[in-house]
Amino acid sequence: MSIRIAVVIPYFQREPGILRRSVDSVIAQDLPDGIDVNIVIVDDESPLPPQGELDDLDPPAPYSIVVLNRGNGGPGAARNTALDHLDPAETDYVAFLDSDDEWFPGHLRHAVAALADGADFYFANSMHDGVTSFSYFEYMTRNHDVRVGAEPESRSISGHQAFNEFLVHCIPHTSNVVYRFPPHRDVRFDVRLRRTGEDQLFWITLAKQSKRVSYSTAVMGSRGRGVSVYREALAWDSVHAPNRLIDGLVFRDKLLTIFDLDSTQRGLSEQEAQETRDHLVFLCLRNLRYRPLVTLDAALRISRELPSFWLHFPKTCRRVPAHYRTFKTQAPVPQP
């Protein structure tokens, strides 16, 4: 009996060739026998339609391609459209791949081996701006050599341990995640968290429902440079940065309502939330001079979605000078 994998690719790009590179990296996978791969591309009302990338593509067995269409809603909504389309009786594993990212040939083979060995959820390392994505996370640097070229390692941890680690940091990169679909058929991305947090909440939910989570420090993909609602809001002076930070606070607030966190978990999450508040207030104060309407929009959204934020506001304002001094040591302050 074959193993059926659905590869979910949300698509919204403006540059030709990006999607084709991603799809080609799927078709180039070094698969063991008995694997069927269904590539599910969701056109999220892309300004560059996917058909031009795919019209001359005739995927060989065991690959197939389906294109779904939806109104623009962001990558999480597009992934949800694909997940809603899948039949749990006909899909064993789901793998995610962003349309500007690429896999290396061994990715699915390693994922299948880990999941066949009993894991519910698997993720691998990837390249990001010349370094490995795992090198950004203290858990990984403490437990593994995650430098470029290091000997790869594989490990399984309990779902509980993965939950605790993901609660603080979003360690898995979406394009290198593969998980069992039938037992987690109802898990979806929270489309309210459009600029940050939707992926992390998804991994936390999977970890909560999983007995075992496996990962490999082997670099199994690379991140591209296409359209990204996260990256365009990542720069601290981006006009979209306040909304990314507000999404982060909404995410932290949702954790408290969805999960029964113990005191340690609450403390760790609150520490992350306070650092986000510090940065948000700093940016809003700066934007009062350069982009006052951005600050006004942020204040209105906070009042509407997170009124409890204002209880922390006096304390956060007192922390802004220290936050600014710390921030200046990390990066020069760009001029508007």
Residue frames as qw, qx, qy, qz and C-alpha x, y, z in Angstrom:
[[0.000, 0.888, 0.460, 0.000, 0.00, 0.00, 0.00],
 [0.443, 0.460, -0.017, 0.769, 1.43, 3.38, -0.98],
 [0.275, -0.560, -0.373, 0.687, 1.99, 6.38, 1.28],
 [0.239, 0.741, 0.431, 0.456, 0.10, 9.42, 0.00],
 [0.366, -0.405, -0.179, 0.819, 1.65, 12.84, 0.61],
 [0.214, 0.883, 0.367, 0.200, -0.04, 16.15, -0.14],
 [0.477, -0.102, -0.031, 0.873, 2.35, 19.06, -0.74],
 [0.030, 0.883, 0.459, -0.089, 0.55, 22.33, 0.02],
 [0.432, 0.013, 0.141, 0.891, 1.86, 25.43, -1.78],
 [0.107, 0.855, 0.383, -0.333, 0.12, 28.80, -1.20],
 [0.538, 0.209, 0.371, 0.728, 0.80, 31.00, -4.21],
 [0.097, 0.968, 0.215, -0.090, 0.97, 34.79, -4.50],
 [0.588, -0.315, 0.285, 0.688, 3.90, 36.10, -6.54],
 [0.325, 0.872, 0.036, -0.365, 4.78, 38.83, -9.02],
 [0.026, 0.680, -0.653, -0.333, 7.95, 37.41, -10.55],
 [0.909, 0.254, -0.201, -0.262, 7.85, 34.63, -13.17],
 [0.603, 0.408, -0.659, 0.188, 9.84, 31.47, -12.52],
 [0.238, -0.440, 0.640, -0.582, 9.52, 31.44, -8.72],
 [0.828, -0.060, 0.302, -0.469, 6.69, 28.92, -8.51],
 [0.870, 0.376, -0.307, -0.089, 8.22, 26.68, -11.15],
 [0.283, 0.526, -0.711, 0.371, 11.46, 26.42, -9.15],
 [0.479, -0.279, 0.608, -0.569, 9.53, 25.33, -6.08],
 [0.905, 0.162, 0.123, -0.373, 7.46, 22.76, -7.97],
 [0.700, 0.511, -0.496, 0.056, 10.55, 21.43, -9.74],
 [0.002, 0.488, -0.755, 0.438, 12.20, 20.91, -6.33],
 [0.739, -0.082, 0.461, -0.484, 9.25, 18.72, -5.32],
 [0.902, 0.375, -0.082, -0.196, 9.40, 16.67, -8.50],
 [0.479, 0.606, -0.597, 0.217, 13.17, 16.24, -8.00],
 [0.606, -0.537, 0.460, -0.365, 12.70, 14.47, -4.64],
 [0.314, 0.323, -0.893, -0.003, 14.64, 11.26, -4.10],
 [0.729, -0.229, 0.170, -0.622, 11.63, 9.16, -3.09],
 [0.280, -0.159, 0.945, -0.060, 11.56, 5.58, -1.87],
 [0.234, -0.182, -0.819, -0.492, 9.19, 3.20, -3.62],
 [0.258, -0.533, -0.803, 0.066, 5.53, 3.31, -2.71],
 [0.101, -0.496, -0.284, 0.815, 5.14, 7.09, -2.37],
 [0.228, 0.659, 0.556, 0.454, 2.47, 9.11, -4.18],
 [0.234, -0.344, -0.181, 0.891, 2.77, 12.90, -4.12],
 [0.150, 0.773, 0.558, 0.262, -0.12, 15.26, -4.84],
 [0.293, -0.062, -0.077, 0.951, 1.04, 18.88, -5.24],
 [0.020, -0.795, -0.606, -0.012, -1.82, 21.18, -4.19],
 [0.279, 0.071, 0.034, 0.957, -1.22, 24.77, -5.32],
 [0.013, -0.779, -0.586, 0.222, -3.62, 27.40, -3.99],
 [0.275, 0.413, 0.216, 0.841, -3.80, 30.53, -6.12],
 [0.223, -0.615, -0.512, 0.557, -4.42, 33.24, -3.52],
 [0.297, 0.919, 0.256, -0.043, -5.54, 35.70, -6.22],
 [0.597, -0.353, 0.270, 0.668, -1.93, 36.08, -7.33],
 [0.276, 0.798, -0.097, -0.528, -1.19, 39.01, -9.68],
 [0.262, 0.475, -0.762, -0.354, 0.87, 36.53, -11.70],
 [0.902, -0.034, 0.045, -0.427, -1.39, 33.50, -12.38],
 [0.579, -0.416, 0.698, 0.073, 0.14, 30.05, -11.82],
 [0.856, 0.408, 0.308, -0.074, -0.93, 28.66, -15.19],
 [0.459, 0.834, -0.307, 0.012, 1.95, 30.32, -17.01],
 [0.213, -0.636, 0.731, -0.129, 4.37, 28.49, -14.73],
 [0.573, -0.101, 0.789, -0.199, 2.69, 25.10, -15.09],
 [0.734, 0.483, 0.011, -0.477, 1.19, 24.85, -18.60],
 [0.629, 0.537, -0.553, -0.099, 4.18, 23.01, -20.07],
 [0.178, -0.428, 0.821, -0.333, 4.72, 20.84, -16.99],
 [0.850, -0.043, -0.388, -0.352, 3.77, 17.19, -17.26],
 [0.378, -0.597, 0.639, -0.304, 4.72, 15.72, -13.86],
 [0.514, 0.197, -0.827, -0.118, 5.93, 12.14, -13.98],
 [0.835, -0.435, -0.279, -0.188, 4.51, 9.41, -11.78],
 [0.224, -0.524, -0.814, 0.114, 4.16, 9.33, -8.80],
 [0.075, -0.283, -0.209, 0.933, 3.46, 13.09, -8.91],
 [0.092, 0.669, 0.650, 0.348, 0.23, 14.91, -9.66],
 [0.125, -0.059, -0.147, 0.979, -0.75, 18.58, -9.52],
 [0.041, -0.739, -0.657, -0.144, -4.03, 20.30, -8.70],
 [0.151, 0.154, -0.086, 0.973, -4.58, 24.08, -8.64],
 [0.146, -0.705, -0.676, 0.160, -7.24, 25.60, -6.37],
 [0.149, 0.450, 0.113, 0.873, -8.41, 29.21, -6.56],
 [0.326, -0.698, -0.570, 0.286, -9.56, 31.54, -3.81],
 [0.040, 0.939, 0.058, 0.336, -9.87, 35.26, -3.05],
 [0.414, 0.481, -0.494, 0.595, -6.83, 36.82, -1.48],
 [0.687, -0.674, -0.134, -0.236, -6.57, 35.98, 2.21],
 [0.199, -0.763, 0.596, -0.152, -2.89, 35.43, 2.89],
 [0.367, 0.358, -0.857, -0.047, -0.77, 32.28, 3.12],
 [0.226, -0.029, 0.855, -0.465, -2.58, 30.83, 6.15],
 [0.646, 0.360, 0.274, -0.614, -5.97, 31.12, 4.49],
 [0.601, 0.493, -0.521, -0.353, -4.55, 29.59, 1.31],
 [0.145, 0.255, -0.943, 0.155, -3.13, 26.65, 3.24],
 [0.436, 0.138, 0.675, -0.579, -6.47, 26.18, 4.97],
 [0.688, 0.427, -0.125, -0.574, -8.17, 26.01, 1.56],
 [0.481, 0.387, -0.778, -0.117, -5.83, 23.16, 0.62],
 [0.063, -0.109, 0.902, -0.412, -6.38, 21.36, 3.94],
 [0.587, 0.255, 0.388, -0.664, -10.16, 21.66, 3.52],
 [0.659, 0.452, -0.397, -0.452, -9.78, 20.14, 0.05],
 [0.241, 0.356, -0.902, 0.047, -7.87, 17.08, 1.27],
 [0.859, -0.256, -0.244, -0.370, -9.61, 13.83, 2.20],
 [0.381, -0.620, 0.646, -0.230, -8.08, 12.32, 5.37],
 [0.899, 0.029, 0.423, -0.107, -8.96, 8.87, 4.03],
 [0.808, 0.530, 0.102, 0.236, -6.75, 9.52, 0.99],
 [0.260, 0.800, -0.326, 0.432, -3.94, 11.60, 2.51],
 [0.820, -0.293, -0.373, 0.320, -1.40, 10.17, 4.96],
 [0.502, -0.406, -0.104, 0.756, 1.00, 13.09, 5.32],
 [0.240, 0.944, 0.200, 0.108, 0.87, 16.81, 4.59],
 [0.608, -0.169, 0.057, 0.773, 4.00, 18.77, 3.69],
 [0.120, 0.945, 0.197, -0.234, 4.15, 22.55, 3.37],
 [0.584, 0.004, 0.273, 0.764, 6.24, 24.50, 0.88],
 [0.119, 0.792, 0.134, -0.584, 6.09, 28.25, 0.32],
 [0.724, 0.642, 0.246, 0.052, 5.98, 29.17, -3.36],
 [0.302, 0.883, -0.335, 0.130, 9.35, 30.97, -3.26],
 [0.493, -0.583, 0.641, -0.072, 11.17, 28.27, -1.29],
 [0.701, 0.380, -0.570, -0.199, 12.86, 25.10, -2.52],
 [0.884, -0.371, 0.268, -0.094, 13.48, 21.62, -1.14],
 [0.042, 0.580, -0.797, -0.163, 16.68, 19.65, -1.39],
 [0.603, 0.121, -0.675, -0.406, 16.25, 16.14, -2.86],
 [0.372, -0.027, -0.895, 0.245, 16.26, 14.15, 0.40],
 [0.286, -0.211, 0.323, -0.877, 13.60, 16.14, 2.27],
 [0.794, -0.114, -0.097, -0.589, 10.55, 13.91, 1.80],
 [0.766, 0.115, -0.626, 0.085, 12.58, 10.71, 2.13],
 [0.234, 0.164, -0.664, 0.691, 13.86, 11.80, 5.56],
 [0.462, -0.156, 0.210, -0.847, 10.39, 12.96, 6.60],
 [0.836, -0.031, -0.373, -0.402, 8.74, 9.68, 5.61],
 [0.617, 0.116, -0.706, 0.328, 11.34, 7.70, 7.57],
 [0.006, -0.158, 0.553, -0.818, 10.75, 9.79, 10.71],
 [0.623, -0.077, 0.069, -0.776, 6.96, 9.57, 10.48],
 [0.821, 0.051, -0.528, -0.212, 7.05, 5.85, 9.69],
 [0.458, 0.135, -0.724, 0.498, 9.12, 5.44, 12.85],
 [0.349, -0.551, -0.716, 0.248, 6.26, 6.78, 14.97],
 [0.122, -0.240, -0.160, 0.950, 6.53, 10.56, 14.94],
 [0.264, 0.741, 0.596, -0.160, 3.39, 12.64, 14.36],
 [0.169, 0.983, 0.019, -0.063, 5.25, 15.75, 13.28],
 [0.778, -0.081, 0.197, 0.591, 8.61, 16.24, 11.56],
 [0.238, 0.970, -0.019, -0.053, 10.65, 19.28, 10.56],
 [0.826, 0.083, 0.068, 0.553, 14.11, 19.86, 9.13],
 [0.320, -0.609, 0.077, 0.722, 16.72, 22.58, 8.97],
 [0.544, 0.735, 0.333, 0.230, 16.95, 25.04, 6.07],
 [0.492, 0.024, 0.054, 0.869, 19.18, 27.77, 4.66],
 [0.041, -0.920, -0.389, 0.005, 18.27, 31.36, 5.44],
 [0.092, 0.979, -0.157, 0.096, 20.40, 34.31, 4.31],
 [0.459, 0.627, -0.583, 0.239, 23.60, 32.27, 4.25],
 [0.138, -0.311, 0.814, -0.470, 23.10, 30.57, 7.63],
 [0.280, -0.263, -0.914, -0.129, 20.93, 27.71, 8.82],
 [0.430, -0.585, -0.233, -0.647, 17.50, 28.55, 10.22],
 [0.788, -0.450, -0.403, 0.117, 18.22, 26.45, 13.32],
 [0.545, 0.101, -0.293, 0.779, 21.16, 28.71, 14.19],
 [0.168, -0.525, -0.032, -0.834, 18.68, 31.39, 15.31],
 [0.737, -0.502, -0.184, -0.414, 17.30, 29.28, 18.17],
 [0.229, -0.642, 0.640, -0.355, 18.91, 28.69, 21.55],
 [0.883, -0.114, 0.387, -0.238, 17.45, 25.18, 21.88],
 [0.889, 0.448, -0.028, 0.092, 19.15, 24.09, 18.67],
 [0.353, 0.742, -0.448, 0.354, 22.50, 25.78, 19.29],
 [0.487, -0.566, 0.550, -0.375, 22.59, 24.32, 22.82],
 [0.850, -0.070, 0.492, -0.177, 21.92, 20.76, 21.68],
 [0.830, 0.364, 0.344, 0.246, 23.43, 20.55, 18.19],
 [0.295, -0.379, 0.370, 0.795, 26.09, 21.88, 15.88],
 [0.477, 0.697, 0.525, -0.105, 23.87, 23.72, 13.41],
 [0.047, -0.687, 0.343, 0.639, 26.55, 25.57, 11.47],
 [0.728, 0.581, -0.186, -0.313, 26.66, 25.26, 7.69],
 [0.559, 0.500, -0.661, 0.026, 28.42, 22.02, 6.80],
 [0.371, -0.393, 0.723, -0.430, 28.08, 20.41, 10.24],
 [0.170, -0.022, -0.978, -0.123, 27.39, 16.69, 10.46],
 [0.537, -0.317, -0.207, -0.754, 23.57, 16.37, 10.58],
 [0.027, 0.000, 0.903, -0.430, 21.77, 14.81, 13.52],
 [0.494, -0.371, -0.522, -0.589, 18.24, 13.52, 14.00],
 [0.013, 0.022, -0.758, 0.652, 16.31, 13.49, 17.25],
 [0.406, -0.528, -0.626, -0.405, 12.86, 12.68, 18.60],
 [0.016, -0.098, 0.544, -0.833, 11.38, 14.54, 21.55],
 [0.061, 0.487, 0.838, -0.240, 8.07, 14.27, 23.31],
 [0.042, 0.701, 0.479, 0.526, 5.14, 16.35, 22.18],
 [0.432, -0.848, -0.264, 0.157, 5.21, 18.01, 25.61],
 [0.541, -0.434, 0.170, 0.700, 8.83, 19.10, 25.21],
 [0.299, 0.313, 0.493, 0.755, 8.14, 20.36, 21.69],
 [0.163, -0.839, -0.474, -0.210, 5.14, 22.30, 23.02],
 [0.482, -0.770, -0.095, 0.408, 7.34, 24.04, 25.60],
 [0.480, -0.206, 0.349, 0.778, 10.01, 24.93, 23.03],
 [0.165, 0.469, 0.570, 0.654, 7.56, 26.16, 20.40],
 [0.234, -0.838, -0.475, 0.129, 5.74, 28.21, 23.03],
 [0.329, -0.741, 0.085, 0.579, 8.70, 30.60, 23.13],
 [0.005, -0.542, 0.530, 0.652, 10.22, 30.32, 19.64],
 [0.820, 0.450, 0.105, -0.338, 8.87, 29.33, 16.24],
 [0.441, -0.483, 0.689, 0.311, 11.62, 26.81, 15.53],
 [0.586, 0.280, 0.707, 0.279, 10.12, 24.95, 12.55],
 [0.141, 0.364, -0.314, -0.865, 10.17, 26.77, 9.22],
 [0.723, 0.316, 0.299, -0.537, 6.89, 26.13, 7.42],
 [0.658, 0.556, -0.401, -0.313, 8.51, 24.91, 4.20],
 [0.357, 0.361, -0.853, 0.120, 10.28, 22.08, 6.03],
 [0.480, -0.099, 0.644, -0.587, 7.35, 20.68, 8.04],
 [0.530, -0.018, -0.736, -0.422, 5.65, 17.34, 7.32],
 [0.355, -0.152, 0.679, -0.624, 2.98, 15.83, 9.60],
 [0.055, 0.253, 0.963, 0.071, 0.44, 13.02, 9.84],
 [0.252, -0.186, -0.248, -0.917, -2.81, 14.34, 8.45],
 [0.519, -0.410, -0.677, -0.324, -5.62, 12.01, 9.67],
 [0.494, -0.483, -0.593, 0.413, -5.07, 12.45, 13.45],
 [0.192, -0.445, -0.140, 0.863, -4.70, 16.22, 13.00],
 [0.238, 0.458, 0.670, 0.534, -7.27, 16.73, 10.24],
 [0.110, -0.877, -0.463, -0.067, -9.03, 19.58, 12.06],
 [0.446, -0.573, -0.003, 0.688, -5.97, 21.76, 12.78],
 [0.430, 0.762, 0.313, 0.369, -6.03, 24.99, 10.78],
 [0.404, 0.101, -0.105, 0.903, -4.05, 28.23, 10.53],
 [0.070, -0.757, -0.473, 0.446, -5.49, 31.21, 12.38],
 [0.433, 0.555, 0.347, 0.620, -6.02, 33.71, 9.55],
 [0.224, -0.961, -0.159, -0.035, -6.38, 36.54, 12.05],
 [0.538, -0.666, 0.327, 0.401, -2.61, 36.30, 12.59],
 [0.734, 0.672, 0.096, 0.031, -1.70, 37.30, 9.06],
 [0.323, 0.842, -0.380, 0.204, 1.80, 38.75, 9.59],
 [0.217, 0.409, -0.817, 0.344, 3.14, 36.57, 12.38],
 [0.423, -0.188, 0.663, -0.588, 2.09, 33.86, 14.83],
 [0.843, 0.160, -0.055, -0.511, -0.16, 31.77, 12.58],
 [0.702, 0.335, -0.627, 0.044, 2.58, 29.22, 11.86],
 [0.083, 0.328, -0.759, 0.556, 3.76, 29.10, 15.46],
 [0.616, -0.078, 0.393, -0.678, 0.23, 28.52, 16.77],
 [0.868, 0.238, -0.294, -0.322, -0.18, 25.69, 14.26],
 [0.544, 0.338, -0.724, 0.257, 3.04, 23.98, 15.42],
 [0.204, -0.262, 0.653, -0.681, 2.10, 24.43, 19.07],
 [0.783, 0.029, 0.146, -0.604, -1.28, 22.83, 18.42],
 [0.822, 0.289, -0.481, -0.101, 0.30, 19.91, 16.56],
 [0.279, 0.363, -0.759, 0.463, 2.82, 19.41, 19.38],
 [0.475, -0.194, 0.482, -0.710, 0.02, 19.43, 21.96],
 [0.882, 0.134, 0.047, -0.449, -1.73, 16.64, 20.05],
 [0.723, 0.454, -0.520, 0.026, 1.43, 14.61, 19.34],
 [0.884, -0.451, 0.046, 0.110, 3.22, 11.97, 21.36],
 [0.687, -0.275, 0.302, 0.602, 6.48, 12.35, 19.44],
 [0.361, 0.919, -0.043, -0.151, 8.02, 15.10, 17.35],
 [0.812, -0.091, 0.286, 0.501, 11.09, 14.40, 15.23],
 [0.253, 0.945, -0.106, -0.177, 13.50, 16.77, 13.57],
 [0.851, 0.110, 0.127, 0.498, 16.72, 16.72, 11.60],
 [0.218, -0.796, 0.128, 0.550, 19.49, 19.30, 11.65],
 [0.503, 0.110, 0.608, 0.604, 20.21, 18.34, 8.03],
 [0.195, 0.468, -0.072, -0.859, 19.64, 21.29, 5.72],
 [0.396, 0.312, 0.852, 0.140, 16.73, 20.18, 3.54],
 [0.282, 0.794, 0.488, 0.227, 15.72, 23.39, 1.80],
 [0.333, -0.068, -0.022, 0.940, 16.36, 27.05, 1.17],
 [0.125, 0.754, 0.473, -0.437, 14.25, 30.17, 1.59],
 [0.440, 0.485, 0.422, 0.627, 13.53, 32.33, -1.42],
 [0.154, -0.283, -0.130, 0.938, 13.05, 36.04, -1.91],
 [0.060, -0.466, -0.650, -0.597, 9.57, 36.30, -3.37],
 [0.370, -0.548, -0.071, -0.747, 6.51, 38.05, -1.92],
 [0.503, -0.229, -0.758, 0.347, 6.22, 37.50, 1.84],
 [0.326, -0.799, -0.222, -0.454, 3.77, 39.28, 4.14],
 [0.756, -0.585, -0.123, 0.267, 6.04, 38.35, 7.05],
 [0.660, -0.041, 0.085, 0.745, 9.33, 39.58, 5.60],
 [0.156, 0.607, 0.235, 0.743, 7.87, 42.84, 4.34],
 [0.458, -0.806, -0.105, -0.361, 6.90, 43.62, 7.96],
 [0.863, -0.257, -0.250, 0.357, 10.07, 42.28, 9.56],
 [0.422, 0.328, -0.153, 0.831, 12.26, 45.37, 9.29],
 [0.252, -0.498, -0.588, 0.586, 11.76, 47.44, 12.42],
 [0.058, 0.404, -0.002, -0.913, 11.18, 50.62, 10.38],
 [0.023, -0.254, -0.810, -0.528, 8.67, 48.99, 8.01],
 [0.405, -0.178, -0.013, -0.897, 5.27, 50.65, 7.86],
 [0.781, -0.182, -0.479, -0.358, 3.84, 47.17, 8.45],
 [0.383, 0.205, -0.765, 0.475, 5.95, 46.43, 11.54],
 [0.344, -0.175, 0.473, -0.792, 3.39, 47.67, 14.13],
 [0.832, 0.019, -0.099, -0.546, 0.75, 45.30, 12.77],
 [0.706, 0.210, -0.667, 0.110, 3.23, 42.43, 12.87],
 [0.128, 0.202, -0.706, 0.666, 3.91, 43.18, 16.53],
 [0.583, -0.084, 0.242, -0.771, 0.20, 43.49, 17.30],
 [0.849, 0.102, -0.429, -0.291, -0.33, 40.10, 15.66],
 [0.482, 0.228, -0.750, 0.392, 2.37, 38.79, 17.99],
 [0.204, -0.138, 0.566, -0.787, 0.48, 40.12, 21.00],
 [0.773, 0.020, -0.073, -0.630, -2.81, 38.69, 19.74],
 [0.736, 0.192, -0.649, -0.002, -1.00, 35.37, 19.36],
 [0.206, 0.184, -0.749, 0.602, 0.25, 35.53, 22.97],
 [0.481, -0.071, 0.321, -0.813, -3.25, 36.39, 24.17],
 [0.820, 0.093, -0.333, -0.457, -4.76, 33.46, 22.26],
 [0.492, 0.219, -0.808, 0.237, -2.31, 31.04, 23.89],
 [0.129, -0.112, 0.663, -0.729, -3.80, 31.89, 27.29],
 [0.665, 0.103, 0.169, -0.720, -7.33, 31.17, 26.11],
 [0.787, 0.267, -0.464, -0.305, -6.64, 28.04, 24.03],
 [0.700, 0.129, -0.655, 0.253, -4.20, 26.18, 26.27],
 [0.675, -0.727, -0.091, -0.090, -4.09, 25.50, 30.00],
 [0.510, 0.574, -0.432, 0.474, -0.59, 26.83, 30.60],
 [0.702, -0.494, -0.375, 0.351, 1.19, 26.20, 33.88],
 [0.246, -0.931, -0.030, 0.266, 2.89, 29.02, 35.77],
 [0.507, -0.395, 0.466, 0.608, 6.26, 28.46, 34.12],
 [0.389, 0.393, 0.645, 0.528, 4.75, 28.43, 30.64],
 [0.011, 0.925, 0.375, 0.060, 2.74, 31.55, 31.42],
 [0.391, -0.793, 0.140, 0.447, 5.85, 33.29, 32.68],
 [0.490, -0.127, 0.570, 0.647, 7.83, 32.47, 29.53],
 [0.257, 0.615, 0.614, 0.422, 5.01, 33.59, 27.28],
 [0.147, -0.950, -0.248, 0.119, 4.51, 36.81, 29.24],
 [0.465, -0.565, 0.294, 0.615, 8.22, 37.60, 28.95],
 [0.371, 0.190, 0.628, 0.657, 7.92, 37.32, 25.16],
 [0.047, 0.813, 0.544, 0.202, 4.76, 39.43, 25.21],
 [0.296, -0.875, -0.086, 0.374, 6.42, 42.18, 27.25],
 [0.435, -0.310, 0.451, 0.715, 9.37, 42.36, 24.89],
 [0.238, 0.474, 0.661, 0.531, 6.89, 42.71, 22.02],
 [0.127, -0.911, -0.388, 0.055, 5.05, 45.51, 23.88],
 [0.421, -0.650, 0.148, 0.615, 8.36, 47.29, 24.45],
 [0.356, -0.030, 0.576, 0.735, 9.18, 47.21, 20.77],
 [0.107, 0.667, 0.660, 0.329, 5.67, 48.17, 19.71],
 [0.201, -0.913, -0.254, 0.247, 5.53, 51.24, 21.96],
 [0.425, -0.481, 0.327, 0.693, 9.01, 52.27, 20.82],
 [0.289, 0.222, 0.659, 0.657, 7.98, 52.05, 17.16],
 [0.011, -0.797, -0.582, -0.162, 4.70, 53.87, 17.75],
 [0.297, -0.829, -0.082, 0.466, 6.42, 56.70, 19.61],
 [0.360, -0.280, 0.482, 0.748, 8.93, 57.06, 16.77],
 [0.188, 0.413, 0.721, 0.523, 6.14, 56.97, 14.19],
 [0.055, -0.840, -0.434, 0.321, 4.39, 59.83, 15.95],
 [0.140, -0.691, 0.243, 0.666, 7.04, 61.99, 14.30],
 [0.074, -0.286, 0.722, 0.625, 7.50, 60.26, 10.97],
 [0.309, -0.198, -0.777, -0.512, 4.22, 58.41, 10.32],
 [0.295, -0.082, 0.524, -0.795, 1.58, 59.60, 12.81],
 [0.758, 0.052, -0.165, -0.630, -1.26, 57.83, 10.98],
 [0.640, 0.148, -0.753, 0.046, 0.54, 54.50, 11.44],
 [0.098, 0.063, -0.738, 0.665, 0.59, 55.07, 15.20],
 [0.518, 0.026, 0.186, -0.834, -3.07, 56.10, 15.16],
 [0.776, 0.104, -0.470, -0.408, -4.07, 52.98, 13.24],
 [0.483, 0.122, -0.812, 0.304, -2.06, 50.81, 15.66],
 [0.133, -0.050, 0.586, -0.797, -3.68, 52.44, 18.70],
 [0.667, 0.056, -0.039, -0.742, -7.16, 51.94, 17.25],
 [0.745, 0.113, -0.632, -0.180, -6.48, 48.30, 16.44],
 [0.287, 0.112, -0.796, 0.521, -5.06, 47.64, 19.92],
 [0.352, -0.018, 0.404, -0.844, -8.09, 49.26, 21.55],
 [0.752, 0.112, -0.228, -0.609, -10.38, 47.14, 19.42],
 [0.841, 0.132, -0.519, -0.079, -8.64, 43.78, 19.68],
 [0.676, -0.073, -0.548, 0.487, -6.45, 43.97, 22.80],
 [0.244, -0.847, -0.060, -0.469, -7.87, 46.48, 25.30],
 [0.812, -0.551, -0.055, 0.187, -5.86, 44.79, 28.08],
 [0.669, 0.350, -0.055, 0.654, -2.74, 46.23, 26.41],
 [0.025, -0.772, 0.040, -0.634, -3.41, 49.59, 28.04],
 [0.758, -0.650, -0.019, -0.052, -3.04, 48.06, 31.51],
 [0.840, -0.152, 0.104, 0.511, 0.60, 47.40, 30.62],
 [0.423, 0.791, 0.119, 0.426, 1.13, 50.74, 28.90],
 [0.257, -0.934, 0.205, -0.140, 2.59, 52.77, 31.84],
 [0.767, -0.433, 0.423, 0.213, 5.11, 50.04, 32.67],
 [0.768, 0.359, 0.350, 0.398, 6.02, 49.64, 29.01],
 [0.227, 0.930, 0.008, 0.288, 6.61, 53.36, 28.55],
 [0.460, -0.817, 0.347, 0.011, 9.07, 53.30, 31.46],
 [0.810, -0.168, 0.489, 0.278, 10.97, 50.48, 29.73],
 [0.640, 0.750, 0.143, 0.087, 11.30, 52.25, 26.36],
 [0.049, 0.908, -0.417, -0.010, 14.63, 54.07, 27.07],
 [0.531, -0.425, 0.731, 0.062, 16.32, 50.81, 28.07],
 [0.774, 0.372, 0.511, 0.039, 14.78, 49.05, 25.09],
 [0.458, 0.888, -0.052, -0.001, 16.07, 51.76, 22.77],
 [0.169, -0.785, 0.594, 0.053, 19.61, 51.55, 24.17],
 [0.672, -0.125, 0.727, 0.059, 19.60, 47.79, 23.71],
 [0.705, 0.605, 0.370, -0.002, 18.23, 48.09, 20.21],
 [0.256, 0.927, -0.260, -0.089, 20.89, 50.61, 19.16],
 [0.357, -0.575, 0.727, 0.117, 23.63, 48.12, 20.09],
 [0.692, 0.153, 0.704, 0.039, 22.04, 45.52, 17.79],
 [0.486, 0.494, 0.523, 0.496, 21.55, 47.58, 14.64],
 [0.133, -0.089, 0.028, 0.987, 21.96, 51.15, 13.46],
 [0.298, 0.614, 0.557, -0.474, 18.77, 53.18, 13.42],
 [0.375, 0.335, 0.572, 0.648, 17.75, 53.72, 9.77],
 [0.101, 0.305, 0.095, -0.942, 16.59, 57.14, 8.70],
 [0.517, 0.542, 0.615, -0.246, 13.07, 57.41, 7.26]]
